Amino acid sequence: MVDDARPASAMRLIAIPRLSVGGRWRVEAMRSISEPLLLWFTRGQGRITVAGVTRGYGPHNAIFIPAGTMYGFEATQHVFGSALFFGRDSGVQLPTTPHHLRIRDAIPQAELTTLLDLIQRESEGEKPGHSRAAALHLGLLGVWLERQIALAPADAERPDAARRLVQKYTALLERDFRTGMGVAHYAAALNVTPTHLSRVCREANGHSASALLHDRVLFEARKLLTETKMQVSDVSRTLGFTSPAYFTRAFQNRTGKTPTAFRKST
């Protein structure tokens, strides 16, 4: 089973369809990982939410997601491409903010495809110096990213005040979602009302602030149930629920299965 969220220090290149092995919730639910990620879509289309902002994606879209940034995207059977996980300590100079690049020219499209092929070939190879070669190609990919970001229209990704608020909310949510705090807590930390926070969230991604919070908690619950042997009561406590019974009701309401039944079905 592919685990795009596991702790890792090594770079990996994975075909996007493989990311949803074990359930589409693995790619569609809100979550973050502890390393930078580049998604390169070559076929298909859908929507992707990064730091609380939803945009459409299609062929030849390159989406860079920094470590610790919440994201989730639609991945139907018609979506193809590559996911490059840089690892925690790649040594590559990378952006510190998300970027959604629509690569329209054939030359940079071919450049990125070639770089990804070379990275995969060297990382899987056994020739002398293959690890060093893969790292050098990874560095060149960092340069490619820097150049494409510089070529993007100046106002293409400049967030307005509402989107900046949503981005701040998702950053706080990612930090504190295990505490059991509700939307009112996050709104107070951002000096806005819960109503205003939910309104701007709906404008940015079509979901309320509460829905984003519940989605993030649910992903973590599924992950712990499928990838650890933690007791349901321990999962409940880890995620800030007041009791295992409350956790079970909340989980069943959103998935149609109890935590125990979900674990057995995976």
Contacts in CASP RR format, 6 or more apart in sequence:
PFRMAT RR
TARGET T0000
AUTHOR 0000-0000-0000
METHOD contacts of the structure
MODEL  1
MVDDARPASAMRLIAIPRLSVGGRWRVEAMRSISEPLLLWFTRGQGRITV
AGVTRGYGPHNAIFIPAGTMYGFEATQHVFGSALFFGRDSGVQLPTTPHH
LRIRDAIPQAELTTLLDLIQRESEGEKPGHSRAAALHLGLLGVWLERQIA
LAPADAERPDAARRLVQKYTALLERDFRTGMGVAHYAAALNVTPTHLSRV
CREANGHSASALLHDRVLFEARKLLTETKMQVSDVSRTLGFTSPAYFTRA
FQNRTGKTPTAFRKST
1 21 0 8 1.000
1 22 0 8 1.000
2 14 0 8 1.000
2 18 0 8 1.000
2 19 0 8 1.000
2 21 0 8 1.000
2 26 0 8 1.000
3 227 0 8 1.000
4 14 0 8 1.000
4 19 0 8 1.000
4 26 0 8 1.000
4 27 0 8 1.000
4 33 0 8 1.000
4 37 0 8 1.000
4 83 0 8 1.000
4 85 0 8 1.000
5 31 0 8 1.000
5 33 0 8 1.000
5 223 0 8 1.000
6 227 0 8 1.000
7 34 0 8 1.000
7 88 0 8 1.000
8 35 0 8 1.000
8 85 0 8 1.000
8 87 0 8 1.000
8 88 0 8 1.000
9 87 0 8 1.000
9 88 0 8 1.000
9 89 0 8 1.000
10 87 0 8 1.000
11 84 0 8 1.000
11 85 0 8 1.000
11 86 0 8 1.000
11 87 0 8 1.000
11 90 0 8 1.000
11 119 0 8 1.000
11 123 0 8 1.000
11 134 0 8 1.000
11 138 0 8 1.000
12 84 0 8 1.000
12 85 0 8 1.000
12 87 0 8 1.000
13 82 0 8 1.000
13 83 0 8 1.000
13 84 0 8 1.000
13 85 0 8 1.000
13 116 0 8 1.000
13 119 0 8 1.000
13 120 0 8 1.000
13 123 0 8 1.000
14 82 0 8 1.000
14 83 0 8 1.000
14 85 0 8 1.000
15 80 0 8 1.000
15 81 0 8 1.000
15 82 0 8 1.000
15 83 0 8 1.000
16 39 0 8 1.000
16 41 0 8 1.000
16 75 0 8 1.000
16 79 0 8 1.000
16 80 0 8 1.000
16 81 0 8 1.000
16 82 0 8 1.000
16 83 0 8 1.000
17 75 0 8 1.000
17 77 0 8 1.000
17 79 0 8 1.000
17 80 0 8 1.000
17 81 0 8 1.000
19 26 0 8 1.000
19 27 0 8 1.000
19 75 0 8 1.000
19 83 0 8 1.000
20 26 0 8 1.000
20 27 0 8 1.000
20 28 0 8 1.000
20 75 0 8 1.000
22 226 0 8 1.000
22 266 0 8 1.000
24 75 0 8 1.000
25 218 0 8 1.000
25 219 0 8 1.000
25 222 0 8 1.000
27 72 0 8 1.000
27 73 0 8 1.000
27 75 0 8 1.000
28 72 0 8 1.000
28 73 0 8 1.000
28 74 0 8 1.000
28 75 0 8 1.000
29 72 0 8 1.000
29 215 0 8 1.000
29 216 0 8 1.000
29 218 0 8 1.000
29 219 0 8 1.000
29 222 0 8 1.000
30 49 0 8 1.000
30 70 0 8 1.000
30 71 0 8 1.000
30 72 0 8 1.000
30 170 0 8 1.000
30 212 0 8 1.000
30 215 0 8 1.000
30 216 0 8 1.000
30 219 0 8 1.000
31 70 0 8 1.000
31 71 0 8 1.000
31 72 0 8 1.000
31 216 0 8 1.000
31 219 0 8 1.000
31 220 0 8 1.000
31 223 0 8 1.000
32 67 0 8 1.000
32 68 0 8 1.000
32 69 0 8 1.000
32 70 0 8 1.000
32 71 0 8 1.000
32 174 0 8 1.000
33 67 0 8 1.000
33 68 0 8 1.000
33 85 0 8 1.000
34 67 0 8 1.000
34 68 0 8 1.000
34 88 0 8 1.000
35 67 0 8 1.000
35 85 0 8 1.000
35 86 0 8 1.000
35 87 0 8 1.000
35 88 0 8 1.000
35 90 0 8 1.000
36 64 0 8 1.000
36 65 0 8 1.000
36 66 0 8 1.000
36 67 0 8 1.000
36 85 0 8 1.000
36 86 0 8 1.000
36 87 0 8 1.000
36 90 0 8 1.000
36 94 0 8 1.000
37 64 0 8 1.000
37 65 0 8 1.000
37 71 0 8 1.000
37 83 0 8 1.000
37 84 0 8 1.000
37 85 0 8 1.000
37 86 0 8 1.000
38 62 0 8 1.000
38 63 0 8 1.000
38 64 0 8 1.000
38 65 0 8 1.000
38 83 0 8 1.000
38 84 0 8 1.000
38 86 0 8 1.000
38 141 0 8 1.000
38 145 0 8 1.000
39 48 0 8 1.000
39 61 0 8 1.000
39 62 0 8 1.000
39 63 0 8 1.000
39 65 0 8 1.000
39 73 0 8 1.000
39 81 0 8 1.000
39 82 0 8 1.000
39 83 0 8 1.000
40 61 0 8 1.000
40 62 0 8 1.000
40 81 0 8 1.000
40 82 0 8 1.000
40 83 0 8 1.000
40 84 0 8 1.000
40 112 0 8 1.000
40 113 0 8 1.000
40 116 0 8 1.000
41 57 0 8 1.000
41 58 0 8 1.000
41 59 0 8 1.000
41 60 0 8 1.000
41 61 0 8 1.000
41 62 0 8 1.000
41 63 0 8 1.000
41 79 0 8 1.000
41 80 0 8 1.000
41 81 0 8 1.000
42 59 0 8 1.000
42 60 0 8 1.000
42 80 0 8 1.000
42 81 0 8 1.000
42 82 0 8 1.000
42 113 0 8 1.000
43 59 0 8 1.000
43 78 0 8 1.000
43 79 0 8 1.000
43 80 0 8 1.000
43 81 0 8 1.000
44 58 0 8 1.000
44 59 0 8 1.000
44 76 0 8 1.000
44 78 0 8 1.000
44 79 0 8 1.000
44 80 0 8 1.000
45 56 0 8 1.000
45 57 0 8 1.000
45 58 0 8 1.000
45 59 0 8 1.000
45 79 0 8 1.000
46 56 0 8 1.000
46 57 0 8 1.000
46 58 0 8 1.000
46 73 0 8 1.000
46 74 0 8 1.000
46 76 0 8 1.000
46 79 0 8 1.000
47 54 0 8 1.000
47 55 0 8 1.000
47 56 0 8 1.000
47 57 0 8 1.000
47 73 0 8 1.000
47 74 0 8 1.000
48 54 0 8 1.000
48 55 0 8 1.000
48 56 0 8 1.000
48 57 0 8 1.000
48 63 0 8 1.000
48 71 0 8 1.000
48 72 0 8 1.000
48 73 0 8 1.000
48 74 0 8 1.000
48 100 0 8 1.000
49 70 0 8 1.000
49 71 0 8 1.000
49 72 0 8 1.000
49 73 0 8 1.000
49 205 0 8 1.000
50 63 0 8 1.000
50 65 0 8 1.000
50 69 0 8 1.000
50 70 0 8 1.000
50 71 0 8 1.000
50 72 0 8 1.000
50 98 0 8 1.000
50 100 0 8 1.000
51 69 0 8 1.000
51 70 0 8 1.000
51 71 0 8 1.000
51 98 0 8 1.000
51 166 0 8 1.000
51 167 0 8 1.000
51 170 0 8 1.000
51 171 0 8 1.000
52 70 0 8 1.000
52 166 0 8 1.000
52 167 0 8 1.000
52 169 0 8 1.000
52 170 0 8 1.000
52 201 0 8 1.000
52 204 0 8 1.000
52 205 0 8 1.000
52 212 0 8 1.000
53 159 0 8 1.000
53 163 0 8 1.000
53 166 0 8 1.000
53 167 0 8 1.000
53 204 0 8 1.000
53 205 0 8 1.000
54 204 0 8 1.000
54 205 0 8 1.000
54 206 0 8 1.000
55 100 0 8 1.000
57 63 0 8 1.000
57 73 0 8 1.000
57 100 0 8 1.000
60 102 0 8 1.000
60 103 0 8 1.000
60 104 0 8 1.000
60 109 0 8 1.000
61 100 0 8 1.000
61 101 0 8 1.000
61 102 0 8 1.000
61 103 0 8 1.000
62 99 0 8 1.000
62 101 0 8 1.000
62 103 0 8 1.000
62 112 0 8 1.000
62 145 0 8 1.000
62 148 0 8 1.000
63 98 0 8 1.000
63 99 0 8 1.000
63 100 0 8 1.000
63 101 0 8 1.000
64 94 0 8 1.000
64 95 0 8 1.000
64 98 0 8 1.000
64 99 0 8 1.000
64 101 0 8 1.000
64 145 0 8 1.000
65 71 0 8 1.000
65 98 0 8 1.000
66 94 0 8 1.000
66 95 0 8 1.000
66 96 0 8 1.000
66 97 0 8 1.000
66 98 0 8 1.000
67 88 0 8 1.000
68 174 0 8 1.000
69 98 0 8 1.000
69 170 0 8 1.000
69 171 0 8 1.000
69 174 0 8 1.000
70 170 0 8 1.000
70 171 0 8 1.000
70 173 0 8 1.000
70 174 0 8 1.000
70 212 0 8 1.000
70 216 0 8 1.000
71 98 0 8 1.000
82 116 0 8 1.000
84 116 0 8 1.000
84 119 0 8 1.000
84 141 0 8 1.000
86 92 0 8 1.000
86 94 0 8 1.000
86 138 0 8 1.000
90 135 0 8 1.000
90 138 0 8 1.000
92 138 0 8 1.000
92 139 0 8 1.000
92 141 0 8 1.000
92 142 0 8 1.000
93 139 0 8 1.000
93 142 0 8 1.000
93 146 0 8 1.000
94 142 0 8 1.000
94 145 0 8 1.000
95 145 0 8 1.000
95 146 0 8 1.000
95 149 0 8 1.000
99 145 0 8 1.000
99 149 0 8 1.000
99 152 0 8 1.000
99 157 0 8 1.000
100 157 0 8 1.000
101 145 0 8 1.000
101 148 0 8 1.000
101 149 0 8 1.000
101 152 0 8 1.000
103 109 0 8 1.000
103 112 0 8 1.000
103 148 0 8 1.000
108 144 0 8 1.000
108 148 0 8 1.000
111 144 0 8 1.000
112 141 0 8 1.000
112 144 0 8 1.000
115 137 0 8 1.000
115 140 0 8 1.000
115 141 0 8 1.000
115 144 0 8 1.000
116 141 0 8 1.000
118 133 0 8 1.000
118 134 0 8 1.000
118 137 0 8 1.000
119 134 0 8 1.000
119 137 0 8 1.000
119 138 0 8 1.000
119 141 0 8 1.000
122 130 0 8 1.000
122 131 0 8 1.000
122 133 0 8 1.000
122 134 0 8 1.000
122 137 0 8 1.000
123 130 0 8 1.000
123 131 0 8 1.000
123 134 0 8 1.000
159 167 0 8 1.000
162 200 0 8 1.000
162 203 0 8 1.000
162 204 0 8 1.000
163 200 0 8 1.000
163 204 0 8 1.000
165 190 0 8 1.000
165 192 0 8 1.000
165 197 0 8 1.000
165 200 0 8 1.000
166 200 0 8 1.000
166 201 0 8 1.000
166 204 0 8 1.000
166 205 0 8 1.000
168 190 0 8 1.000
169 186 0 8 1.000
169 190 0 8 1.000
169 197 0 8 1.000
169 201 0 8 1.000
169 209 0 8 1.000
169 212 0 8 1.000
170 212 0 8 1.000
172 186 0 8 1.000
172 189 0 8 1.000
172 190 0 8 1.000
173 186 0 8 1.000
173 212 0 8 1.000
173 213 0 8 1.000
173 216 0 8 1.000
174 216 0 8 1.000
176 185 0 8 1.000
176 186 0 8 1.000
177 213 0 8 1.000
177 216 0 8 1.000
177 217 0 8 1.000
177 220 0 8 1.000
177 239 0 8 1.000
178 220 0 8 1.000
178 238 0 8 1.000
178 239 0 8 1.000
178 240 0 8 1.000
179 185 0 8 1.000
179 240 0 8 1.000
180 217 0 8 1.000
180 239 0 8 1.000
180 240 0 8 1.000
180 241 0 8 1.000
182 210 0 8 1.000
182 213 0 8 1.000
183 194 0 8 1.000
183 197 0 8 1.000
183 198 0 8 1.000
183 209 0 8 1.000
183 210 0 8 1.000
183 213 0 8 1.000
184 194 0 8 1.000
186 197 0 8 1.000
186 209 0 8 1.000
186 213 0 8 1.000
187 193 0 8 1.000
187 194 0 8 1.000
187 196 0 8 1.000
187 197 0 8 1.000
187 209 0 8 1.000
190 197 0 8 1.000
194 209 0 8 1.000
197 209 0 8 1.000
198 208 0 8 1.000
198 209 0 8 1.000
198 210 0 8 1.000
201 207 0 8 1.000
201 208 0 8 1.000
201 209 0 8 1.000
201 211 0 8 1.000
201 212 0 8 1.000
202 208 0 8 1.000
205 212 0 8 1.000
207 215 0 8 1.000
214 250 0 8 1.000
214 254 0 8 1.000
217 239 0 8 1.000
218 251 0 8 1.000
218 254 0 8 1.000
218 255 0 8 1.000
220 239 0 8 1.000
221 235 0 8 1.000
221 239 0 8 1.000
221 247 0 8 1.000
221 251 0 8 1.000
221 259 0 8 1.000
222 255 0 8 1.000
222 262 0 8 1.000
224 230 0 8 1.000
224 235 0 8 1.000
224 238 0 8 1.000
224 239 0 8 1.000
225 232 0 8 1.000
225 235 0 8 1.000
225 259 0 8 1.000
225 262 0 8 1.000
225 263 0 8 1.000
225 266 0 8 1.000
226 262 0 8 1.000
226 263 0 8 1.000
226 266 0 8 1.000
230 238 0 8 1.000
232 244 0 8 1.000
232 247 0 8 1.000
232 248 0 8 1.000
232 259 0 8 1.000
232 260 0 8 1.000
233 244 0 8 1.000
235 247 0 8 1.000
235 259 0 8 1.000
236 243 0 8 1.000
236 244 0 8 1.000
236 246 0 8 1.000
236 247 0 8 1.000
236 248 0 8 1.000
239 247 0 8 1.000
241 247 0 8 1.000
241 250 0 8 1.000
247 259 0 8 1.000
248 258 0 8 1.000
248 259 0 8 1.000
251 257 0 8 1.000
251 258 0 8 1.000
251 259 0 8 1.000
251 262 0 8 1.000
252 258 0 8 1.000
252 259 0 8 1.000
255 262 0 8 1.000
257 265 0 8 1.000
END
